[in-house]
Amino acid sequence: MAVLASAGDVALIVLAAFWGLLVLGLCLVLVNTFNVLTSTKMLIDGIREETVPLLSEVRNSVMKTNRELDRVDGMLESAGNIVARVEKISRLVEQAASGPLVRIISLGAGLSKAASRFRSGKPDGKK
């Protein structure tokens, strides 16, 4: 019994084959997408495994640096206080010594002038 296929039957067979190929192509795309997503997940997990300890080390380094900066700030503040005290002391010494020094220098200049007049024997420094 030979069955002759009509044009509609042939069209349905071609359409079914096309849909089958389309489904097969979509399955291949889904498999490739799954592989890409799996690789991406592995890459992200690897990056996370390396970055989390690194970030922890960076955090510890920043904390240590902040502690050291606090210590340096304290030392700079102490140095500033010492400089201010030294400036006050030097001003006091300058004030205490400058008056008598000026007087001693003036006295020395006057004595020198008087001694030179006395040696020359001329009064009032006339030549």
C-alpha positions as CSV (number, residue, x, y, z in Angstrom):
1,M,0.0,0.0,0.0
2,A,1.6,3.1,-1.2
3,V,0.6,6.2,0.4
4,L,1.1,9.3,-1.5
5,A,1.9,12.4,0.5
6,S,0.1,15.5,-0.3
7,A,1.7,18.9,-0.5
8,G,0.3,19.8,2.9
9,D,1.9,16.7,4.5
10,V,5.3,17.5,2.9
11,A,5.0,21.1,4.3
12,L,4.3,19.8,7.8
13,I,7.2,17.4,7.6
14,V,9.6,20.3,6.5
15,L,8.1,22.5,9.2
16,A,8.7,19.8,11.9
17,A,12.3,19.3,10.7
18,F,12.9,23.0,10.8
19,W,11.5,23.2,14.4
20,G,13.6,20.2,15.4
21,L,16.8,21.9,14.0
22,L,15.8,25.1,15.7
23,V,15.3,23.3,19.1
24,L,18.7,21.5,18.6
25,G,20.4,24.9,17.8
26,L,18.8,26.5,20.9
27,C,20.0,23.5,23.0
28,L,23.6,24.1,21.7
29,V,23.3,27.8,22.6
30,L,22.1,27.0,26.1
31,V,24.9,24.5,26.6
32,N,27.5,27.1,25.5
33,T,25.9,29.7,27.7
34,F,26.0,27.3,30.7
35,N,29.7,26.7,30.0
36,V,30.4,30.4,29.9
37,L,28.5,31.0,33.1
38,T,30.3,28.2,34.8
39,S,33.7,29.6,33.7
40,T,32.6,33.1,34.9
41,K,31.6,31.7,38.2
42,M,34.9,30.0,38.6
43,L,36.8,33.1,37.7
44,I,34.8,35.2,40.2
45,D,35.3,32.6,42.9
46,G,39.1,32.7,42.2
47,I,39.2,36.5,42.3
48,R,37.2,36.4,45.6
49,E,39.6,33.9,47.1
50,E,42.6,36.2,46.2
51,T,41.0,39.6,47.0
52,V,39.4,38.9,50.4
53,P,42.8,38.2,52.1
54,L,44.4,41.0,50.1
55,L,41.8,43.4,51.3
56,S,42.3,42.2,54.9
57,E,46.0,42.8,54.6
58,V,45.4,46.3,53.1
59,R,43.0,47.0,56.0
60,N,45.6,46.0,58.6
61,S,48.3,48.1,56.8
62,V,46.0,51.1,56.8
63,M,45.3,50.6,60.5
64,K,49.0,50.3,61.3
65,T,49.7,53.4,59.2
66,N,47.0,55.4,61.0
67,R,48.6,54.4,64.4
68,E,52.0,55.4,63.2
69,L,50.6,58.7,61.9
70,D,49.0,59.3,65.3
71,R,52.4,58.7,67.0
72,V,54.1,61.1,64.6
73,D,51.4,63.7,65.2
74,G,52.1,63.4,69.0
75,M,55.9,63.7,68.4
76,L,55.4,66.8,66.2
77,E,53.2,68.3,68.8
78,S,55.8,67.7,71.5
79,A,58.5,69.1,69.2
80,G,56.3,72.2,68.6
81,N,55.9,72.6,72.4
82,I,59.7,72.3,72.9
83,V,60.4,74.9,70.1
84,A,57.9,77.3,71.7
85,R,59.6,76.9,75.1
86,V,63.1,77.4,73.6
87,E,61.9,80.5,71.9
88,K,60.5,81.9,75.2
89,I,63.8,81.1,76.9
90,S,65.9,82.7,74.2
91,R,63.7,85.8,74.3
92,L,64.2,86.0,78.1
93,V,68.0,85.5,77.7
94,E,68.1,88.1,75.0
95,Q,66.1,90.6,77.1
96,A,68.2,89.8,80.2
97,A,71.6,90.0,78.4
98,S,71.0,92.8,75.8
99,G,70.6,95.7,78.3
100,P,73.8,94.9,80.3
101,L,75.7,94.1,77.1
102,V,74.8,97.4,75.6
103,R,76.0,99.1,78.8
104,I,79.2,97.1,78.9
105,I,80.0,97.9,75.2
106,S,79.1,101.6,75.8
107,L,81.4,101.6,78.8
108,G,84.2,99.9,76.9
109,A,83.9,102.4,74.1
110,G,83.9,105.3,76.5
111,L,86.9,104.0,78.4
112,S,88.7,103.4,75.1
113,K,88.0,107.0,74.0
114,A,89.1,108.3,77.4
115,A,92.2,106.2,77.4
116,S,93.2,107.5,73.9
117,R,92.6,111.1,75.1
118,F,94.6,110.4,78.2
119,R,97.5,109.0,76.2
120,S,97.5,111.9,73.7
121,G,97.2,114.4,76.6
122,K,94.8,116.6,74.6
123,P,91.5,117.6,76.2
124,D,88.2,117.2,74.4
125,G,89.8,115.0,71.8
126,K,91.2,118.0,69.7
127,K,94.2,117.2,67.6
